[in-house]
Amino acid sequence: MLYRHEKSNKKQVNNTVLIKTKWLKRILIIGIILCVVWFISLNIFIDIISSGFYRFYPLWIGMSILIYWVGYTAILQKQLYNQRTEIRNKLKSNKISKPETNNGITTFTKLESVILTNKIFLEPSVSLTTLSKEFNLSEGYISTLINTNSDLNFNDFINSLRINEAKEMLSNIEYDNYTIIAIGLEAGFNSKSSFYSAFKKFTNKTPNEYKKYVRNL
C-alpha cells in the first residue's frame, strides 16, 4: 500500500502537500525486527522459558510500545501536514511562465525573476532538468547563467532562495503558530536536517536562533 501510494504521488503538485511515509516505513521495519529478534530469542532460550505466558511478555511489551509510538507519531505528522497545507495556501502561486528573451538570449535577471515570481524554488524536486524542460533551455546554459551571475552552484542558489523564504516566515508573526519544521518543509526542503544545515550555512544561525534574533531587534 505504501509503495502504491508513493508511486501514485511521485510527482509533486504545486498546491498539494504530499503525505510523508518514511516515518511509517521505519516503524514497520522496527516492528518486523522486533518480531524476528523475539522469535530467535524464544528458540534460543526454549529450555529456560519452555512454558508460561510470560515468555510472550517481551513481544507484547515491545509491540505495545510500538503501537503507542505509531499513534504519537501519527498525531505529530497530522499536525505537520495541516500546518504545511495552511502555509501552502498562504504561499500559493500562479502557473509557471517562461522567461522572455532578447534575440534568443535569456538573461539571468529574467530567469531569476521567473523563478522568484512563480516560487519555483519551493518545489523540493526542482532541478536543472525540470527547469530545462519548463523553459526549453539546456541544463548547461541555465547552470552557466546561475554560476556566472550569482557565484553559486545551482543547489546553493535554489537553497539561498528557500532560506530567504524561510527567513520571511520566521520574521512574520502570522507564522508563529506553525512549527519551524513545517516552515522549512514548505520553504522547499525535503527534511528537517537539510533545512537546518542550509540555514546554518547561509546565516550562521539555526532557525530558532534567527527567530529570536529578529524578534529582539
ABEGO torsion letter per residue (X at the ends): XAAAAAAAAABBBAABBBBBAAAAAAAAAAAAAAAAAAAAAAAAAAAABABEAAAAAAAAAAAAAAAAAAAAAAAAAAAAAAAAAAAAAAABBBBBBBBBBBGGBBBAAAAAAAAAAAGAAABAABBAAAAAAAAGBBAAAAAAAAAAAAGBBAAAAAAAAAAAAAAAAAABAAAAABBAAAAAAAAGBABAAAAAAAAAAAAGBBAAAAAAAAAAX
